[in-house]
Amino acid sequence: MQKPHSREDLSYMVEMIGITKRFPGIVANDQISFAVRPGEIHALLGENGAGKSTLMSILTGLYRPDEGEIRLRGQQVHLQSPRDAVQRGIGMVHQHFKLVNSFTVAENILLGLQDGTGEVYQLHEINKKIEACSREYGLQLDPQAKIWQLSVGEQQRAEIIKLLYRGADLLILDEPTAVLTPQEATELYKTLRRMAELGKSVIVISHKLSEVLEHTDAITVLRSGRSVGTVATSGTSEQELTQMMVGRMLCPVLDKANVMPGKPVLTLENVTALGDRGLPALKEVTLTVNGGEILGIAGVAGNGQKELAEVIAGLRAIESGTKWINSVDHTGDTPQAAIHAGVSYIPEDRLGTGLVPNLNAVENILLKMYQKMPGWRINWSQAARDTTAIIKQHDIKIAHLDAPVKMLSGGNLQKLLLGREIFHHPELIVAMYPMRGLDIGAIETIRKLLLEVRAAGKGVLLISEELDELTCMADRIAVFHEGMVMGVVRPQEVTIETIGVMMAGKRMAVAMSGN
């Protein structure tokens, strides 16, 4: 085991000096300098497209800088590949996971251990170590589960465990607490702090300003590919960081219009559904979403949220129970029937399930519209006009209509997806983690769009693991644990800590109606 470095050994664990990286038509990093000390938790902030991912991709050997140099423990290095970075003690959990879907968690970790030395690794030994790591860090995960069977949150846990398993000296985590309860997030940061105390360096990419202010030592802010500055966490504020990130002050609180709840647009009565492994994932779930309200769904990832959304959208069969949409029985709906009934679905995987990466904006908009055209004949001119209207209405930054949507930032992807889903005024929107991984400007936009749907008298089912987000947005919150409803509460009547206890399996009093 490598001896940890102390703060006295070196001034910096890593220094990136004058880093510039160009892509066709864009300068992603422009003369950025960035340094992290041993024993330090350092946050990297910036809106989507600010250059954070590119800078970290350079540090992990995925890209090579066009200009500038990297020093690791005081020595200049030329990182030739991600493997080179790993061998030098650098590890990263990327926002878009680097996992093989058909392999198990253990097999994915085994892939990362192959180093060409001929050393033989035994899967059962890796399984034991993963289980020990899971217990130690409070990240529940079955090492023998295949990646495709896991929720997005569980896949992120697999990436975090893979990083911790390797024991890097420099740990880079992209939105590491996005799928954790407040209690779990606190425990993770305690773990990161212990690592820092042993001399390791931790870089956290996050949009959670309150979390960053509570748990980090220093903060560097990027904007438009340049470094705005580095500040000591103890000497800054959320307002200052927001202004550094976006160049302006944002309204801290959104106005929620007083809307009287209307008739139920969705009712689930004792619904049971199976998960991908053939075991019950929803267990006698009873819920109501009224017109003019947002019903939040809280819970740790993998507790039935995905199956709930897919049941409502007609993507997963109901084993028992009844689904009503606008008082009409839609229990056996196909996805197409659910769409015609007025259900719009925002999946958690916005690029892949929600939008087709290699299709352009017009083609992606058409995926939900072509069947409504007369005679099913595609009117490309009308489709282009509709797409242009959506782009203008939601201020979507796109080079041209023919560009594949995979070129868009996360915020613009989500605005395009949500714009498509609300274009024909659905009765109910099911939104899974719509603000996940977005910068604060994009979050502000998505929140306003969902509140506009609510103000129009429609229903919104908002699935999120961000309790601050749910208490801000939702009229009522249903808390899930192991596929069951622990209770339905009004956010103004409970604390976040109470919701966290419910997420762990404690039942509470139920506020079933919206009145």
Buried (B, 14 or more C-beta within 10 A) or exposed (E): EEEBBEEEBBEBBBBBBEBBBBEEEEBBBBBBEBBBBBBBBBBBBBBBBBBBBBBBBBBBBBBEBBEBEBBBBEEEBEBEEBBBBBEBBBBBBBBEBBBEEEBBBBBBBBEBEEEEEEEEEEBEEBBEBBBEBBEEBBBEBBBEBBBEBBBBBBBBBBBBBBBBBBEBBBBBBBBBBBBBBBBBBBBBBEBBBEBBEBBBBBBBBBBBBEBBBEBBBBBBBBBEBBBBEBBEBEEBEEEBBBBBBBEEEEEEEEEBEEBEBBEBBBBBBEBBBBBBEEEBBBBBBBBBBBBBBBBBBBBBBBBBBBBBBBBBBBBBEBEEBBBBBBEEEBBEBEBEEBBBBBBBBBBBEBBEBBBBEEBBBBBBBBEBBBEEEEEEEEBEEEBBEBBBEBBEEBEBEBEEBEEBBEEBBBBBBBBBBBBBBBBEEBBBBBBBBBBBBBBBBBBBBBBBBBBEBBEEBBBBBBBBBBBEBBBBBBBBBBBBBBBBBBBBBEBEEBEBEBBBBBBBEEEBEBBEEBE
